[in-house]
Amino acid sequence: MLLSEKLVAGSSDRKQEDKPKGEVDRLRRALVLGAGALAAGWQDANAATSTGSGIGTSGVDGVDRSCRVSAERLDRLVATAYPLFNKPAILPAFDAKTHGARFDVDLHRIVTLTVSPETGENLKVSGLLALPVGAKTEVPLVSWQHGTILSFDQVPSNLTLLADPARELTDAVDSLETLFNVHRFAAQGYAVVAADYVGKGPFRDGHGEAYAVKGTTVRTCLDILAAGQAAMRKLGFSASKLFLHGWSQGAINTQWLHQALRMQSRPIAGTAVASPFNDLNQAWRFWAGVQTFPLPHGVASYPEQPNWISLCMMVALGSYELQYGLKGLMKSAIRPEYQDLAVKFWTDYKIDFDQSKPFPTGADLLVPGFFDHFTATQNSAFLRHFAANRATYWAYDSPIRFEYGLADEAIHPGMVFPALVAGGGLVTGVPVAGGSHRGTFISGLYGDTSTLSKYENIVKWFNSLH
C-alpha cells in the first residue's frame, strides 16, 4: 500500500469539500493525529482594536496580536471539531447545554526571548494567552503544552488569526487541541498560557525544533509562562493557582515543566497529562518493535502503531543532532535507503515522498542492531541523552493524573505504569476504555465518570482544587 493510501485509510467518510487543498496539507495532520481536515465557520470575530488586516492589538508590551471570540462561536467550532477527536466514538455527541462556553475569550499572541541550555542560542519565541472576558480579575491559570505537530505553524498562537472574520480553522493547519483547552478552561473562567515551542510558529526563522529535548523545552515553557503572567498583570488579571495540562509530546513536556517548577519551589495546584510517554528509550524500543507489552486487562486486542510514528522518530533524531551537536546522527541511526527521505522531511516537513519507493515504519527505520550492540558513537550518545531526559522516576508532591487509553495506537498503557508506581501517593492513573490517542485526550476534557473509570474530567477535577 502506498504511503498516501495508508495515511488516509479509515478517513474516506469525509466530505470532499472538507479536505484541505494540496497533497501536503491533506496528509500532514493525518500523520500526526490520524484525522482529516476540518472546515469550521467563524462568523463573528469580535476583534479588539482592528487594523487594516483585521488583526487587533491589546497595546500591551509582549503582546503583538489580539482578538475576541464569543462563547457561542467557540461552541459552534467545538461542535464541528469534536467528532474528529471522538473517533472511534466513546463519548456522547458534544452538547453545548452540558459543556458550553460560559465566557467570551480574548486571545493574545505573546512574544518573548528564551535561551537554549543545549546550544546557548537566544531565540525569539511565541505563545498564546487566553483570558475570559468579564471574569473576576483573579483567575486560576492553566499552562497547556500541546502535542506533536509535523509542521511549522500548527501552533497555539495561530488561534489569534481568528481576528479575520473570514478565517476558517482546519485540522490541517491549526491547533484544534489548543482550541479545546481554550473552550474548556478559558471559556469557563480560567486563564490559559501555551508555548508554540522552539522551531515552531511565526518566529522560527528557519530554526529546527527541539522535539523531546528537555532543556530547551523546559526553558521555553518557563519563559512563555512568565511572559503570559506578565501580560496578564498588564491586562488587569492575576493568577490565583497554577495548573498544568499536556498531551502526548506535551505530556512529557508537562512532566518536565512540573518538575522544574517544583525545583524552584513554585506551587502547582494540579497537573494532568494524557497519553504520556515518560521514558524516551522505552518509547523508542516500543515504536521500533523491539519492546512489546501484554494486553491491558480486559482488552481482547490492541491496535497497530500508526504510520506517522517513523516521522516522529525522524524529527527526534534531527532535533538531537541539532540541539546536542551530534553531527551525523541521522545518517548513523537511519538505514541508508531512508536517509535522504528523513533528512529532507526534517528540513521541510513536506509530505512529497516518492510514492514508488517504500516508506519506513518505526520497526524498519533504524539501522540493524541499533538496540542490540554498538552501532555508532552518535547513536550511543543519543541513547544516553534520551535516558537522561526521561521523566518517569519523580516523587510528586502535588496531585497529578496520568490518563492513558486502552486502545491508544501510539502509547501503550505499559509505558505509563512505571511513572504511576514511582510517583508516590499523589499520583493517579486514569484508564480510558476504548480510548485512542485522540480519544484519550478529548475524554479527559469532556468525559465523565462512565468514560474515565469513575473519575471526573480534568475541568471538574481542577475546579475542586481551587
C-alpha positions, 0 to 999 in steps of 0.5 A: 500500500502506498504511503498516501493510501495508508495515511488516509485509510479509515478517513474516506467518510469525509466530505470532499469539500472538507479536505484541505487543498494540496497533497501536503496539507491533506496528509500532514495532520493525518500523520500526526493525529490520524484525522482529516481536515476540518472546515469550521465557520467563524462568523463573528470575530469580535476583534479588539482594536482592528487594523487594516488586516483585521488583526487587533492589538491589546497595546500591551508590551509582549503582546503583538496580536489580539482578538475576541471570540464569543462563547457561542462561536467557540461552541459552534467550532467545538461542535464541528471539531469534536467528532474528529477527536471522538473517533472511534466514538466513546463519548456522547455527541458534544452538547453545548447545554452540558459543556458550553462556553460560559465566557467570551475569550480574548486571545493574545499572541505573546512574544518573548526571548528564551535561551537554549541550555543545549546550544546557548542560542537566544531565540525569539519565541511565541505563545498564546494567552487566553483570558475570559472576558468579564471574569473576576480579575483573579483567575486560576491559570492553566499552562497547556503544552500541546502535542506533536505537530509535523509542521511549522505553524500548527501552533497555539498562537495561530488561534489569534488569526481568528481576528479575520472574520473570514478565517476558517480553522482546519485540522490541517493547519491549526491547533484544534487541541489548543482550541479545546483547552481554550473552550474548556478552561478559558471559556469557563473562567480560567486563564490559559498560557501555551508555548508554540515551542522552539522551531515552531510558529511565526518566529522560527526563522528557519530554526529546527525544533527541539522535539523531546529535548528537555532543556530547551523545552523546559526553558521555553515553557518557563519563559512563555509562562512568565511572559503570559503572567506578565501580560496578564498583570498588564491586562488587569488579571492575576493568577490565583493557582497554577495548573498544568495540562499536556498531551502526548509530546506535551505530556512529557513536556508537562512532566518536565515543566512540573518538575522544574517548577517544583525545583524552584519551589513554585506551587502547582495546584494540579497537573494532568497529562494524557497519553504520556510517554515518560521514558524516551528509550522505552518509547523508542524500543516500543515504536521500533518493535523491539519492546512489546507489552501484554494486553491491558486487562480486559482488552481482547486486542490492541491496535497497530502503531500508526504510520506517522510514528517513523516521522516522529522518530525522524524529527527526534533524531534531527532535533538531537543532532541539532540541539546536542551537536551530534553531527551525523546522527541521522545518517548513523541511526537511519538505514541508508535507503531512508536517509535522504527521505528523513533528512529532507522531511526534517528540513521541510516537513513536506509530505512529497515522498516518492510514492514508488519507493517504500516508506519506513515504519518505526520497526524498519527505520533504524539501522540493524542492531541499533538496540542490540550492540554498538552501532555508532558513537552518535547513536550511543550518545543519543541513547544516553541523552534520551535516558537522561531526559526521561521523566518517569522516576519523580516523587510528586508532591502535588496531585497529578493524573496520568490518563492513558487509553486502552486502545491508544495506537501510539502509547501503550498503557505499559509505558505509563505504569512505571511513572504511576508506581514511582510517583508516590501517593499523589499520583493517579492513573486514569484508564480510558476504555476504548480510548485512542490517542485522540480519544484519550485526550478529548475524554479527559476534557469532556468525559465523565465518570462512565468514560474515565473509570469513575473519575471526573474530567480534568475541568471538574477535577481542577475546579475542586482544587481551587 
